[in-house]
Amino acid sequence: MIDRSLQVAFQMDPLEDVNIDGDSTFVLMLEAQARGHVLWHYLAEDLSYKDGTVFTSARKVSVKRERGNHFAYLGAPETIDLADLDVVWMRQDPPFDMSYITATHLLELVHPQTLVVNNPAEVRNAPEKLFVTHFEGLMPPTLITRREDEVDSFREEHGEIIVKPLYGNGGAGVFHLRADDSNLGSLMEMFLESSREPVMVQKFLPEVRNGDKRIILIDGEAVGAINRVPAAGQVRSNLVAGGKAVQSQLTEREKEICAAIGPDLKKRGLTFVGIDVIGDWLTEINVTSPTGLQAVNEYDNVNLQAQIWDAIEAKL
């Protein structure tokens, strides 16, 4: 453990919206506080740049596990230079849009002199769904396109498919289409009119009915997992979309997946990562604001946030 108090800022969503029973950022804050570190909170929209300085309007904060009263202290706004901090956590929720990308550029100006977790340049280069394409043989049959004829051909080849936005999160906008579903044309029309981005199309994996596993990696090492089982009649297993968390251990295939991607995650400075695995296939690598710490802690009787802070302090 480091022998001094650190100045730690959390770039995240409003404190009032935090679900203290499931939020990973909340337990990262609790652990930092328990180690004697000074906590600051600010919103991504408050991040600014002027004449070589990246600064923000932030508030000192202390937190406690008490529903409805989970920040014990919230100070007055102060303008702080991020170069004066030891650690900045980039923990605002996606969507991974131009606002998110701009924040990575600004935070890159202070990293690594101020340690930004995760490395902002690598966060920018690793969108959750696209990043998986860097690892051959790990993802299910996949198409990324804006062309409806390509999607038609893909469905003809694979039958049931999943269509989802390339930069979505939390299971939003995910559609399951059977081989004879007549809604594909309307669905593609909706996607293409609402966005300039391609869509991601994947072969439907029936194993999803048994769960979509979230595996936590710290500096490229797998440290725990939780299986998220979709509600009856659903294919989305995200906890925010009604999925249920159940205890789980890693299979041999999952260990193989982690071993394949782990060294690259560590090299890129992606300290805290959550990957999603369905059956034998890697579907997402979550590096923006991964979740799952509290669920794994509860079922495995561990303290993953302490392991993450140990890794961070070792870097300093």
HELIX and SHEET records of a PDB file:
HELIX    1   1 LEU A   15  ASP A   17  5                                   3    
HELIX    2   2 SER A   24  ALA A   34  1                                  11    
HELIX    3   3 ALA A   44  ASP A   46  5                                   3    
HELIX    4   4 LEU A   82  ASP A   84  5                                   3    
HELIX    5   5 MET A   98  GLU A  108  1                                  11    
HELIX    6   6 PRO A  120  ARG A  124  1                                   5    
HELIX    7   7 PHE A  131  HIS A  134  5                                   4    
HELIX    8   8 GLU A  148  HIS A  158  1                                  11    
HELIX    9   9 LEU A  184  SER A  194  1                                  11    
HELIX   10  10 PRO A  206  ASN A  210  5                                   5    
HELIX   11  11 LEU A  239  ALA A  241  5                                   3    
HELIX   12  12 GLU A  252  LYS A  267  1                                  16    
HELIX   13  13 LEU A  293  ASP A  300  1                                   8    
HELIX   14  14 LEU A  304  LYS A  315  1                                  12    
SHEET    1   A 6 LEU A  47  LYS A  50  0                                        
SHEET    2   A 6 THR A  53  VAL A  63 -1                                        
SHEET    3   A 6 VAL A  38  TYR A  42 -1                                        
SHEET    4   A 6 GLN A   7  GLN A  11  1                                        
SHEET    5   A 6 VAL A  87  MET A  90  1                                        
SHEET    6   A 6 LEU A 115  VAL A 117  1                                        
SHEET    1   B 3 LEU A  47  LYS A  50  0                                        
SHEET    2   B 3 THR A  53  VAL A  63 -1                                        
SHEET    3   B 3 PHE A  71  LEU A  74 -1                                        
SHEET    1   C 3 LEU A  47  LYS A  50  0                                        
SHEET    2   C 3 THR A  53  VAL A  63 -1                                        
SHEET    3   C 3 GLU A  78  ASP A  81 -1                                        
SHEET    1   D 4 THR A 142  THR A 145  0                                        
SHEET    2   D 4 VAL A 199  LYS A 203 -1                                        
SHEET    3   D 4 ILE A 161  PRO A 165 -1                                        
SHEET    4   D 4 PHE A 175  LEU A 177 -1                                        
SHEET    1   E 5 LYS A 244  GLN A 247  0                                        
SHEET    2   E 5 GLU A 221  VAL A 229 -1                                        
SHEET    3   E 5 ASP A 212  ILE A 218 -1                                        
SHEET    4   E 5 PHE A 272  ILE A 278 -1                                        
SHEET    5   E 5 TRP A 281  ASN A 286 -1                                        
END                                                                             
